[in-house]
Amino acid sequence: MTFEEFRSSLAGEEPPAGLSAAATALWLDGKGKWAEAHELASDVPTSDGALVHAYLHRKEGDLDNARYWYGQARRDPATSSLDEEWQGMVREFLAA
C-alpha cells in the first residue's frame, strides 16, 4: 500500500486490511479518533506502538508523557509539525 492509498482510505469507514496495529492506530488518528488510536497504541508492545503513543501524547499536549514514550521507542522527541510526524510514521510503517 502506498502513502497516497493510505491517505485516501481515510474516506472509508474501516481501516484497510493488513495494516499493522501501529499503522491502524495512525489511521484512527487520521480519522479524528484520538481516543481509539490511543487505546490501540497502548496495547502495541513494540517500539512502533511506543512511537505512536508518544505522537498521540504530543498531539494531546502532554509533552512530559510524550517524552517518556519517545524514550520507550528509543527515539528523540519529534520537533517537526504533527502532520509531518504522522506522515513520516505512516510511510515508515508501510515500508516495513
Phi, psi and omega in degrees: 000137178271166176300318181297320177295320178299310181299318179297328182294343179295344177285343181275177181267337183234147176293154177299147178293147173089000178287148171294164178298321180295317178293324177295322177298320177292325176298314178299317177298320178298336177274359182084018182256068185302312185298317178294320178297317180296317179299315180293313181301325180296336182263004181260104187275043180233172177295329176296317177298318179296322180295315177297318178302316178299311179303315182296321177289326174297315179299322180290338183097005179268079188290328177295315178294321178300314180301319178302313184288328173299320177298318178297329178276357183059044179230152171287147176303140181292146176237357178283177174294160178299319180296318178296320179295315179300311180300317180299317179293316179303311180300317180297314183290325179290331182281342184288000000 
